[in-house]
């Protein structure tokens, strides 16, 4: 946790990237579930 205080900009970039990645994973799961249901 102490690394976040040392590198605030790096931590912000990692947070933005992980946020985008989690949204992409969410949409992939969502579309795959609906795709399987409608096949």
Backbone bond lengths (Angstrom), bond angles and torsions (degrees), N, CA, C in turn:
res aa  C-N    CA-C-N  psi(-1)  N-CA   C-N-CA  omega(-1)  CA-C   N-CA-C  phi
1 X - - - 1.459 - - 1.529 110.95 -
2 X 1.337 117.63 -27.49 1.468 120.87 -176.36 1.521 111.54 -68.53
3 X 1.341 118.24 -20.55 1.463 121.35 179.19 1.532 110.85 -67.58
4 X 1.325 117.41 -27.33 1.458 120.36 -179.76 1.531 110.62 -63.75
5 X 1.352 116.38 -35.62 1.460 119.52 179.25 1.529 110.94 -73.10
6 X 1.323 117.15 -31.68 1.466 120.65 -179.39 1.525 111.01 -73.32
7 X 1.327 117.14 -40.14 1.469 121.25 -175.29 1.531 110.37 -124.54
8 X 1.337 117.50 77.10 1.479 118.60 -177.63 1.522 112.79 -67.41
9 X 1.355 116.79 -36.12 1.463 119.24 -178.98 1.522 110.49 -69.38
10 X 1.327 116.08 -42.60 1.467 120.58 178.80 1.525 109.65 -62.33
11 X 1.318 116.77 -42.15 1.460 120.98 179.73 1.529 110.69 -62.36
12 X 1.343 116.19 -39.53 1.470 119.96 179.26 1.524 109.99 -65.05
13 X 1.345 116.87 -41.94 1.468 120.15 179.16 1.521 110.89 -63.26
14 X 1.329 116.96 -41.93 1.471 120.71 179.48 1.527 109.61 -64.04
15 X 1.335 116.22 -39.38 1.462 119.55 179.71 1.524 110.87 -64.89
16 X 1.334 117.00 -41.78 1.473 120.62 179.74 1.527 109.69 -64.77
17 X 1.341 116.34 -43.52 1.464 120.41 -179.05 1.526 110.36 -64.17
18 X 1.341 117.14 -44.61 1.462 120.04 -178.37 1.525 110.16 -67.15
19 X 1.328 116.70 -33.24 1.465 120.41 177.69 1.520 110.06 -65.44
20 X 1.349 116.80 -46.09 1.466 120.42 177.78 1.525 110.13 -62.78
21 X 1.339 116.87 -42.46 1.463 120.68 -178.09 1.521 110.77 -63.75
22 X 1.341 116.50 -40.85 1.468 119.21 -179.42 1.527 110.27 -66.94
23 X 1.343 117.18 -34.98 1.467 119.38 177.05 1.522 110.48 -66.56
24 X 1.338 116.98 -41.79 1.464 120.71 179.20 1.531 109.86 -62.56
25 X 1.326 116.99 -44.09 1.469 121.00 179.79 1.530 109.76 -63.40
26 X 1.335 116.21 -40.80 1.464 120.18 179.30 1.526 110.67 -61.02
27 X 1.348 116.31 -46.58 1.465 119.42 -179.17 1.522 111.31 -66.23
28 X 1.341 117.37 -37.84 1.460 120.08 178.59 1.524 110.21 -62.91
29 X 1.335 116.56 -44.70 1.467 119.92 178.60 1.522 110.83 -63.62
30 X 1.332 116.00 -43.20 1.464 121.50 -179.20 1.527 110.66 -60.22
31 X 1.347 116.29 -50.03 1.465 119.70 -177.57 1.519 111.73 -68.57
32 X 1.333 117.23 -35.69 1.469 118.53 179.94 1.529 110.27 -67.51
33 X 1.333 117.03 -38.25 1.467 119.98 178.80 1.525 110.12 -64.45
34 X 1.348 116.96 -46.94 1.465 119.39 -178.87 1.515 111.08 -70.25
35 X 1.348 117.64 -34.10 1.453 121.11 177.69 1.520 111.36 -63.23
36 X 1.345 116.30 -41.04 1.468 120.33 179.24 1.531 109.44 -66.72
37 X 1.335 117.55 -37.52 1.465 120.40 -178.11 1.520 111.91 -67.70
38 X 1.342 116.59 -35.02 1.468 119.73 -175.15 1.521 113.05 -92.84
39 X 1.318 118.13 -3.17 1.465 119.88 179.67 1.540 110.56 -71.19
